[in-house]
């Protein structure tokens, strides 16, 4: 991404996002290598800490943690118990962007990545408490700021996805929103969702 939402962290899911090229040179340097011994364990610990920072402590502690490997494949660093999946910051994007999603949000993200219609009425919740998103507010697949794609920058926030369209009608849908208050990102698309700043 520069930090497009879909390259941010929606590559979560152990195999469902395997075709997404999210692995970077920095990611590869932090890959699991059985011959690496303690250094690899240290890297994994740092990745887990980064991923957990996306959500409140009680959520992050019980979440499954995954990280991108070569060719976009995902590796589970730790199995969770609470239905959330978190991934660490992508070091190639500006600012911290770890993300934590519940199961319906993970399904929604899968639909986004596969350019498919998300399931209707399956409301999902995402945390991005450690940082923000730099993305087009109107084009889900824009990868960088360009004329007319209404690029926005946000800080720490949570997201509500998969709600009925009438829910999103209750919030501003401006192409250039006030990101200090709740607003709808990607309005009018199947992937519209509510962005709620928390700081």
C-alpha positions as CSV (number, residue, x, y, z in Angstrom):
1,X,0.0,0.0,0.0
2,X,1.4,3.2,0.5
3,X,-0.9,2.1,3.2
4,X,-4.0,1.1,1.3
5,X,-6.5,-0.6,3.6
6,X,-6.3,-3.9,1.8
7,X,-2.5,-4.1,1.9
8,X,-2.5,-2.8,5.5
9,X,-3.5,-5.9,7.3
10,X,-6.4,-7.5,5.6
11,X,-4.1,-10.2,4.6
12,X,-5.0,-11.9,7.8
13,X,-6.1,-15.5,7.7
14,X,-3.8,-18.4,7.5
15,X,-4.5,-19.5,3.9
16,X,-7.4,-17.4,2.6
17,X,-5.1,-14.5,1.8
18,X,-2.2,-16.7,0.5
19,X,-2.3,-15.0,-2.9
20,X,-1.7,-11.5,-1.5
21,X,1.9,-10.2,-2.0
22,X,2.2,-8.7,1.5
23,X,5.6,-10.2,2.5
24,X,8.4,-7.7,2.4
25,X,12.2,-7.9,2.8
26,X,11.7,-6.9,6.4
27,X,9.0,-9.5,6.8
28,X,11.3,-12.1,5.3
29,X,14.1,-11.1,7.7
30,X,11.8,-11.9,10.5
31,X,10.6,-15.3,9.2
32,X,10.5,-18.4,11.2
33,X,13.7,-20.4,10.6
34,X,14.2,-23.5,12.7
35,X,17.9,-23.2,12.3
36,X,17.8,-19.6,13.7
37,X,17.1,-20.7,17.3
38,X,16.7,-18.0,19.9
39,X,16.9,-15.2,17.3
40,X,13.8,-16.5,15.6
41,X,12.0,-16.8,18.9
42,X,12.9,-13.1,19.7
43,X,11.6,-12.0,16.3
44,X,8.3,-13.9,16.9
45,X,8.0,-12.3,20.3
46,X,8.3,-8.9,18.7
47,X,5.8,-9.7,16.1
48,X,3.3,-11.0,18.7
49,X,3.8,-7.8,20.8
50,X,3.2,-5.7,17.7
51,X,0.0,-7.6,16.8
52,X,-1.4,-7.5,20.3
53,X,-1.0,-3.7,20.3
54,X,-3.8,-3.4,17.8
55,X,-6.5,-4.2,20.4
56,X,-7.2,-3.9,24.1
57,X,-5.0,-6.1,26.3
58,X,-7.7,-8.6,27.1
59,X,-8.5,-9.0,23.4
60,X,-4.9,-9.2,22.2
61,X,-4.0,-11.7,24.9
62,X,-6.6,-14.2,23.7
63,X,-6.2,-13.6,19.9
64,X,-4.7,-15.8,17.3
65,X,-1.6,-14.1,16.0
66,X,-0.5,-14.5,12.4
67,X,2.3,-12.9,10.3
68,X,3.0,-12.7,6.6
69,X,5.7,-14.8,5.1
70,X,7.3,-15.1,1.7
71,X,4.8,-14.9,-1.2
72,X,2.0,-13.6,1.0
73,X,1.5,-16.9,2.9
74,X,0.5,-16.5,6.6
75,X,2.2,-18.3,9.5
76,X,0.4,-18.7,12.8
77,X,2.6,-17.5,15.6
78,X,0.2,-18.3,18.4
79,X,-3.2,-20.0,18.5
80,X,-5.9,-18.0,20.2
81,X,-9.1,-18.7,22.2
82,X,-11.4,-15.6,21.7
83,X,-12.2,-15.6,18.0
84,X,-10.0,-12.6,17.1
85,X,-7.1,-12.7,14.7
86,X,-4.4,-10.1,14.9
87,X,-1.4,-9.3,12.7
88,X,1.6,-7.1,13.4
89,X,2.6,-3.9,11.8
90,X,3.7,-3.9,8.2
91,X,7.1,-2.2,8.4
92,X,7.0,-1.0,4.8
93,X,4.0,1.3,5.4
94,X,4.2,4.7,7.1
95,X,3.1,4.6,10.7
96,X,2.1,1.6,12.8
97,X,-0.7,-0.5,11.4
98,X,-1.3,-3.7,13.4
99,X,-4.9,-4.9,13.1
100,X,-7.2,-7.3,15.0
101,X,-10.4,-8.7,13.6
102,X,-13.2,-10.9,14.8
103,X,-14.5,-13.8,12.7
104,X,-17.2,-11.9,10.8
105,X,-14.7,-9.1,10.0
106,X,-12.2,-11.7,8.8
107,X,-14.9,-13.0,6.4
108,X,-15.6,-9.5,5.3
109,X,-11.9,-8.9,4.7
110,X,-11.7,-12.1,2.7
111,X,-14.6,-10.9,0.4
112,X,-12.8,-7.6,0.0
113,X,-9.5,-9.3,-1.0
114,X,-11.3,-11.6,-3.4
115,X,-13.4,-8.8,-4.9
116,X,-16.6,-10.7,-3.8
117,X,-19.8,-9.5,-2.2
118,X,-19.6,-9.7,1.6
119,X,-22.2,-11.7,3.5
120,X,-25.2,-9.5,4.4
121,X,-26.0,-9.0,8.0
122,X,-22.8,-10.4,9.5
123,X,-21.5,-7.5,11.5
124,X,-17.8,-7.6,12.2
125,X,-15.5,-5.5,14.4
126,X,-11.9,-4.5,13.9
127,X,-9.3,-2.8,16.1
128,X,-6.5,-0.6,14.9
129,X,-5.5,1.1,18.2
130,X,-1.8,1.3,17.7
131,X,-2.0,3.5,14.6
132,X,-4.0,4.6,11.6
133,X,-4.8,4.1,8.0
134,X,-3.7,6.1,5.0
135,X,-6.1,5.2,2.2
136,X,-8.5,6.4,-0.4
137,X,-11.9,7.1,1.3
138,X,-13.7,6.3,-1.9
139,X,-11.8,3.5,-3.7
140,X,-11.2,0.3,-1.8
141,X,-8.4,-0.8,-4.1
142,X,-6.4,2.5,-4.5
143,X,-2.8,1.9,-3.6
144,X,-1.5,5.5,-3.4
145,X,-2.8,9.1,-3.3
146,X,-3.9,10.3,-6.7
147,X,-6.0,13.1,-8.0
148,X,-9.6,12.4,-7.2
149,X,-9.2,9.3,-5.0
150,X,-9.8,11.3,-1.8
151,X,-6.9,10.1,0.2
152,X,-7.3,10.4,4.0
153,X,-5.2,9.9,7.1
154,X,-6.6,8.6,10.3
155,X,-5.2,7.8,13.7
156,X,-6.1,5.0,16.1
157,X,-9.6,3.7,15.4
158,X,-12.1,0.8,15.4
159,X,-14.2,-0.3,12.4
160,X,-17.7,-1.8,12.1
161,X,-18.2,-3.8,8.9
162,X,-20.9,-5.8,7.3
163,X,-23.9,-3.9,8.7
164,X,-27.1,-3.2,6.8
165,X,-26.7,-0.2,4.5
166,X,-29.3,1.7,6.6
167,X,-26.9,1.7,9.5
168,X,-24.2,3.5,7.5
169,X,-26.8,6.1,6.3
170,X,-26.8,7.4,9.9
171,X,-23.2,8.7,9.5
172,X,-21.4,11.1,7.2
173,X,-20.4,9.8,3.8
174,X,-18.3,12.7,2.6
175,X,-15.6,11.9,0.1
176,X,-13.3,14.1,2.2
177,X,-14.5,13.3,5.7
178,X,-13.7,14.8,9.1
179,X,-11.5,11.9,10.4
180,X,-11.7,13.1,14.0
181,X,-15.3,11.9,14.2
182,X,-17.1,8.7,13.0
183,X,-17.5,8.5,9.2
184,X,-18.2,6.0,6.5
185,X,-15.2,4.8,4.4
186,X,-15.9,3.6,0.9
187,X,-19.5,4.7,0.9
188,X,-21.8,3.3,-1.8
189,X,-19.5,0.2,-2.3
190,X,-20.1,-3.3,-1.0
191,X,-17.3,-2.6,1.4
192,X,-18.5,0.5,3.1
193,X,-17.7,0.5,6.8
194,X,-17.8,2.8,9.8
195,X,-14.5,4.3,10.9
196,X,-14.6,5.4,14.6
197,X,-11.6,7.3,16.0
198,X,-10.7,6.5,19.5
199,X,-8.1,9.1,20.3
